[in-house]
Amino acid sequence: MDPKELCSTDLIDGTVGAHIKRPCNSLPTVIVIGAGISGIAAARSLYDASFKVIVLESRDRVGGRIYTDYSFGCPVDMGASWLHGVCNENPLAPMIRGLGLTLYRTSSDNSVLYDHDLESCMLFNMDGHQVSQQMVMEVGDTFKRILAETVKVREEHPDDMSILQAISIVLNRHPELRQQGLAHEVLQWYICRMEAWFATDADMISLKTWDQEHVLTGGHGLVVQGYDPVVKALATDLDIRLNHRVTKISNGYNMVMVTVEGGRNFVADAVILTVPIGILKANSIEFTPKLPEWKAAAIKDIGVGNENKIALRFDRVFWPNVEVLGMVSPTSYACGYFLNLHKATGHPILVYMAAGRFAHDLEKLSDESAADFVMQKLKNMFPHASKPVQYLVSHWGRDPNSLGCYACDLVGKPDDVYERLRAPLGNLFFGGEAVSMDDHQGSVHGAYSAGVMAAENCQRHLLQKQGHRENLPLVSSVRHEMFETSIPLQISRM
Ligand SMILES: Cc1cc2nc3c(=O)[nH]c(=O)nc-3n(C[C@H](O)[C@H](O)[C@H](O)COP(=O)(O)OP(=O)(O)OC[C@H]3O[C@@H](n4cnc5c(N)ncnc54)[C@H](O)[C@@H]3O)c2cc1C
């Protein structure tokens, strides 16, 4: 008898009160909560190891914070769009290669603008006049010097502080680094870019950790065809139940019961929870028994940022052939930028990107007002800008399935906070972007690896419990042979 089939009737869908019988040689059952890349990667690993696995997903689609919209007639990623680390060490590289996806590299390693190179940015002042490239470069160098000085501030202060506070200390010590007039506005734009990377404002970015990320090498590549094919390929053949919002997890010694909106229960030997950190922070899932204090504190002590995109499709291109069109301003809050998708994809699309408080404020507007707002910015630079033919607006902060864009370090974050978030509780395992190892929070590859790791830990735990140790070798990762090819990553830059 196929153990998968047996378990599907006996174990997965029922109640704790039901009489559950299973043959002793059957493989364990697992429920994965969340069909983002992390949950799908976890489910894929387990499925490939012949476990019975179902995925419960609250939305009516898979992908989570990967969302490729096709309504413009071409793919537009409203969530993740870059592969951070265009290198073979990136765990997503085999899939990207195998699916034949093209990466458009917007920056090499260690750019002061994180995922962009300065050379392909054009900045404009508030009157709509272009800022000279020389000033952009010079202020960029000053910004690097200021950041280097903040490292000294960190060494002097045992207690953490925000990067904004550290910058202010540096500028008081080194008045020669202060910028005036337009140069000050350009400096604010660099801070705006930093805020975009961390998806939070500079007064919330931790001085202690902002430069401690282990960013993979190879620079940053936009996935030209969109991230959707990656999700779809991984999700093939998995049992994913859409519109199943989990409201309660009852974690018993021998099994876990998961309750979804409407009251239906699902039972399995173990659960892998991959919902976003914003959902955990909002306490929208009830845990029985209650989460231990150290776990609840970890959830509280991890921050969550916000980032939103407003994508505009035009009938023609009226802007210059650069990757980024930026607007400088006296405050980083009022600075902004458009990503020119035309450069990477050939389609006449600009994507306005907002982070932190500004991203939250944009969500308070109607979509039409948000699109009008960014159109004003565009018209300021290009008075003859045509009206967009279509627009799309994201709302990651107030979307009840995400409640933010990704995890960020709070000022004063305890050192072990991610380890505590990651730690399993009996038969309950934690995946998702926020638990990823080696500081890869906030990335697709980090979320993917976190899912695979949670699946490995879950498999090991369950097989040991059942005494399968010798008979069943762990299938430790997603079947990469399905994607493995000898062709290199395809990288373009027009
Ligand atoms: C605007 C934006 C831009 C980004 N840009 C990049 C980028 O360029 N490159 C990059 O590498 N990363 C980027 N990221 C981060 C990346 O998208 C995430 O790190 C990654 O997709 C998270 O995957 P996940 O599976 O952990 O979470 P999710 O994708 O959020 O998956 C969790 C799933 O759980 C579901 N869920 C929530 N609550 C429940 C519930 N109660 N019951 C059942 N299901 C539930 C959700 O609907 C969701 O599908 C970006 C994110 C955003 C928002």
The ligand as an SDF file (V2000), in Angstrom:
LIG
                    3D

 53 58  0  0  0  0  0  0  0  0999 V2000
    8.0390   44.5600   -1.7700 C   0  0  0  0  0  0  0  0  0  0  0  0
    9.0290   43.4470   -1.5110 C   0  0  0  0  0  0  0  0  0  0  0  0
   10.1880   43.4000   -2.2390 C   0  0  0  0  0  0  0  0  0  0  0  0
   11.1120   42.3650   -2.0220 C   0  0  0  0  0  0  0  0  0  0  0  0
   12.2080   42.2910   -2.8180 N   0  0  0  0  0  0  0  0  0  0  0  0
   13.0150   41.2280   -2.7360 C   0  0  0  0  0  0  0  0  0  0  0  0
   14.0090   41.0120   -3.7150 C   0  0  0  0  0  0  0  0  0  0  0  0
   14.1320   41.7680   -4.6700 O   0  0  0  0  0  0  0  0  0  0  0  0
   14.8090   39.9170   -3.5850 N   0  0  0  0  0  0  0  0  0  0  0  0
   14.6730   39.0470   -2.5420 C   0  0  0  0  0  0  0  0  0  0  0  0
   15.4570   38.0910   -2.4660 O   0  0  0  0  0  0  0  0  0  0  0  0
   13.7000   39.2030   -1.6210 N   0  0  0  0  0  0  0  0  0  0  0  0
   12.8520   40.2580   -1.7030 C   0  0  0  0  0  0  0  0  0  0  0  0
   11.8170   40.3950   -0.8440 N   0  0  0  0  0  0  0  0  0  0  0  0
   11.6940   39.4320    0.2710 C   0  0  0  0  0  0  0  0  0  0  0  0
   11.1150   38.0980   -0.1970 C   0  0  0  0  0  0  0  0  0  0  0  0
    9.9810   38.3420   -0.9770 O   0  0  0  0  0  0  0  0  0  0  0  0
   10.7460   37.2820    1.0280 C   0  0  0  0  0  0  0  0  0  0  0  0
   11.8570   37.1620    1.8880 O   0  0  0  0  0  0  0  0  0  0  0  0
   10.2670   35.8720    0.6830 C   0  0  0  0  0  0  0  0  0  0  0  0
    9.4690   35.8460   -0.4580 O   0  0  0  0  0  0  0  0  0  0  0  0
    9.5260   35.3260    1.8900 C   0  0  0  0  0  0  0  0  0  0  0  0
    9.0910   34.0100    1.6370 O   0  0  0  0  0  0  0  0  0  0  0  0
    8.3600   33.1890    2.8020 P   0  0  0  0  0  0  0  0  0  0  0  0
    7.9420   31.9230    2.2250 O   0  0  0  0  0  0  0  0  0  0  0  0
    9.2120   33.2030    4.0130 O   0  0  0  0  0  0  0  0  0  0  0  0
    7.1110   34.0860    3.1900 O   0  0  0  0  0  0  0  0  0  0  0  0
    5.7450   34.4180    2.3030 P   0  0  0  0  0  0  0  0  0  0  0  0
    6.1740   34.4670    0.8970 O   0  0  0  0  0  0  0  0  0  0  0  0
    5.1800   35.5870    2.9070 O   0  0  0  0  0  0  0  0  0  0  0  0
    4.9210   33.0980    2.5390 O   0  0  0  0  0  0  0  0  0  0  0  0
    4.1550   32.9140    3.6990 C   0  0  0  0  0  0  0  0  0  0  0  0
    2.7740   32.4700    3.2730 C   0  0  0  0  0  0  0  0  0  0  0  0
    1.9810   32.2940    4.4550 O   0  0  0  0  0  0  0  0  0  0  0  0
    0.6550   32.6690    4.1320 C   0  0  0  0  0  0  0  0  0  0  0  0
   -0.0720   32.9200    5.3720 N   0  0  0  0  0  0  0  0  0  0  0  0
   -0.0620   34.0180    6.1470 C   0  0  0  0  0  0  0  0  0  0  0  0
   -0.8620   33.8420    7.2110 N   0  0  0  0  0  0  0  0  0  0  0  0
   -1.3820   32.5980    7.0940 C   0  0  0  0  0  0  0  0  0  0  0  0
   -2.2900   31.8360    7.8860 C   0  0  0  0  0  0  0  0  0  0  0  0
   -2.7950   32.3110    9.0070 N   0  0  0  0  0  0  0  0  0  0  0  0
   -2.6310   30.5940    7.4520 N   0  0  0  0  0  0  0  0  0  0  0  0
   -2.1160   30.0840    6.3080 C   0  0  0  0  0  0  0  0  0  0  0  0
   -1.2650   30.7700    5.5260 N   0  0  0  0  0  0  0  0  0  0  0  0
   -0.8880   32.0090    5.9280 C   0  0  0  0  0  0  0  0  0  0  0  0
    0.8310   33.8840    3.2590 C   0  0  0  0  0  0  0  0  0  0  0  0
   -0.3130   34.1470    2.4800 O   0  0  0  0  0  0  0  0  0  0  0  0
    2.0370   33.4840    2.4140 C   0  0  0  0  0  0  0  0  0  0  0  0
    1.6670   32.8970    1.2000 O   0  0  0  0  0  0  0  0  0  0  0  0
   10.8630   41.3930   -1.0400 C   0  0  0  0  0  0  0  0  0  0  0  0
    9.6800   41.4430   -0.3000 C   0  0  0  0  0  0  0  0  0  0  0  0
    8.7670   42.4440   -0.5390 C   0  0  0  0  0  0  0  0  0  0  0  0
    7.4740   42.4480    0.2210 C   0  0  0  0  0  0  0  0  0  0  0  0
  1  2  1  0
  2  3  1  0
  2 52  2  0
  3  4  2  0
  4  5  1  0
  4 50  1  0
  5  6  2  0
  6  7  1  0
  6 13  1  0
  7  8  2  0
  7  9  1  0
  9 10  1  0
 10 11  2  0
 10 12  1  0
 12 13  2  0
 13 14  1  0
 14 15  1  0
 14 50  1  0
 15 16  1  0
 16 17  1  0
 16 18  1  0
 18 19  1  0
 18 20  1  0
 20 21  1  0
 20 22  1  0
 22 23  1  0
 23 24  1  0
 24 25  2  0
 24 26  1  0
 24 27  1  0
 27 28  1  0
 28 29  2  0
 28 30  1  0
 28 31  1  0
 31 32  1  0
 32 33  1  0
 33 34  1  0
 33 48  1  0
 34 35  1  0
 35 36  1  0
 35 46  1  0
 36 37  1  0
 36 45  1  0
 37 38  2  0
 38 39  1  0
 39 40  1  0
 39 45  2  0
 40 41  1  0
 40 42  2  0
 42 43  1  0
 43 44  2  0
 44 45  1  0
 46 47  1  0
 46 48  1  0
 48 49  1  0
 50 51  2  0
 51 52  1  0
 52 53  1  0
M  END
$$$$
